[in-house]
Amino acid sequence: MTLSGEEVRQEIESWRGFAEALRGEDRDLFNEMMRRCYEYAPAMQVKVYPFPSEALFMGLIFMQQKAITSLAKEIKRLARLDT
């Protein structure tokens, strides 16, 4: 059984209290990460019941890895320009 988009949305929304406990800039960053999780909602929906937070975290980790990879490529590109 797969999840509905509403169930994925509810899981993401369930982290609102955590975000509210963070301070300013950290809260903004966390909320942005959670907002971007919606990009991976279709992948999260294939996760079967019960909806564990692992699918949510996998989306977050994947998003961070994409950013790290992109930044590493940019650093290499800039290093080549500097030599």
N, C-alpha and C positions, 0 to 999 in steps of 0.2 A: 504494500500500500504506500503510495507516495503522499507527500504533503501538499497542501494547498498554499497558494500565495499568501493567503490570510494567516495561516499558521506560521509561515516564515516571518511575516511582518510582526506578528505577536511576539515571537521569540526575540527579534531585534528590539522591539519596544520594551521587552522585559528588562533590558539593561539600562533603562532610563534612570533608575535610582542610583546606579553606579555612577553614571555620568554626573548626576546632580551632586554627588559627594565630592567630585573633583573640583579643583580650583580653576578659575578663568581659562588660561591658555590650554591647560590639560583637558578641560571639559570641551573646549572647542575642537581640539584635535580628536578626542574620542568620539564626539558627535559626528565629525566628518568621516571618521573611519566607519562608523555604524551606518551612516547615510550611504556610503559607497558599497556597503554589503549588499544593497539592493541590486547592484550590478550582477551579483552572483546568485541571486534568488533562484533562477531556474536550476542551477546545479544543486542548491540546497534542497530544493523540492524533491529531488529523487531520494533523499535520505528517508528511510522508513521510520515508522513510529517506534517508540516515542521519540519526539524530536529532542535529541540531546544537543547541547550547545557545541558539540564537536564540529558540526557542519558550519556553524557561525564562525567559530575560531579558525577553521580551515580557510574560509573565505578571507578572514582578516590576515592570516599568515601568508596566503597566496598574494594578496594585495601588497603586503609589505615586501615580499620577495621580488615582486615585479618592480617596485620602487628601488630596491637595493640594486637589482640587476641594471636598471636604467642608469642609476647614478654611477655605478662602476664603469659602465661603458662611456659615460660622459667624462669621467676622470681620465680614463685611458685616452680618449680623444683629445682632451685638453693637454695631457702630458706630451702627446705627439706634436702638438702645435708649439709647445714650449721649447722643444729641443731643436 
